[in-house]
Each structure stands twice: as C-alpha cells, then as structure tokens.
Amino acid sequence: MEHSELNDYELIYLINEGNETAYNIMYDKYKGMVYKLAKAHYKSNLCNGVDLNDFILEGYIALDHALIKYNDSHKMKFQNFLFLCVDRQMKNLIRTNTAKKNMMLNNSIYYEDLNSNNIRILDTLVDKNAVLPDEALILNEEIDEQYNLANNNLSEFELKVFNLKKQGYPNDEIAKRLQKNIKAVSNALSRIKKKKNIININ
C-alpha cells in the first residue's frame, strides 16, 4: 500500500518507527493549518509587535512536537490535537512578548506623568530610583538595541535553519539541504527559540 493511502493514525505509527516519508506526508498535509493559525494570531495581535515569521516558526515547532507526541491516549483526532498544540504555542509566544513589554513599561516613566497630580517633579528628583524623561528615552533605546541583538544574534547555521524553517521545510529536508543530521537541526531550533525569547535588561 502506498503511503499516500494511509490515514493519520497509520502515518503517525510509521513516524514513530522512524519513517521519513510518512513524516513528510503529514508535514505537507498540515503545514497549511500552521500558516493559517499564524496569520490569524498575527492579525489579532498587531499591537503586541510579534512578527508573522515568529508565529510561523512557533507553529512549525509545535507541528514537529505533535507528530512525535501524539498517540491514541489523547482520545481526539490528530487534526484537533495539532490545532490545540499550535494554538497553545502561539499564545505562549504572545504572553512572553507581552510580559517583556510590561517589564519595559514598569521600568520607564513618561514625560506626561511629571505634570500629573500623582507625581511631583521634586519627588522625582529626591527619589534615587526614579527615571527621568531623558533617562527613559535612553532606556528605551537600549531595550530596542537589545531586541535587535536578540533577533540578529544567530549563528550562520542557525540563521540558515531559521530561514528554511519559516519557509515550511521539515527538519529532515533542512538537514539534507544543509548537509547536517536532524539532531543538529533540532538543537539549532532550540537555540533559536531561546535567543528570540530571552532579553536581558540590566
């Protein structure tokens, strides 16, 4: 029987046995769902500043995990299981990004606040921990710089993996194109995720 004639359960069984053809069939079948979810989350969260490519990458990572982790004990169709995995992964990305933005806001003070009834300029000058408007601008510039560093701090190999992954290539195809083993590609994706999720603000 041809692989294309098999259902999701049979293909996933073969994937667990290490069958790359079955993996590629499932990947091609469901990467469209990943893109649609990424686009929907991106449109709904434009104010959060998360790039569409970040949503797509998170979605592909979730697809990889779902293909490996799914089994009959989940008591739901693979399609529904995948939807939950991808949706959760993208919501976690939004939460992480929102937390970073809130941290930045908590460490800054806006010029308008100095003229409000809640904050007096004298109190601001006396408080050693207060952030003055010009210092706030410098702080925001430093934070922007650190974001750029986080996005650009990828090695040449990691950048190649990232670009191929966001184009929708499965891990084994990326490995073939870059003449590396799949484990090297998976490790690179893990490093990419950490670098894009961790911003150190001193």
Buried (B, 14 or more C-beta within 10 A) or exposed (E): EEBEEBEBEEBBBBBBEEBBBBBBBBBEBBBEBBBEBBBEBBEEBEEBEBEBBBBBBBBBBBBBBBBEEBEEEEEEEBEEBBBEBBBEBBEEBBEBBBEBEEEBEEEBBEEEEBEEEEBEEEEBEEEEEEBBBEEBEEBEEEBEEBBEEBBEEBEEBBEBBBEBBBEBBBBBBBBBEBEBEBEBBBBBBEBBBEBBBEBEEE
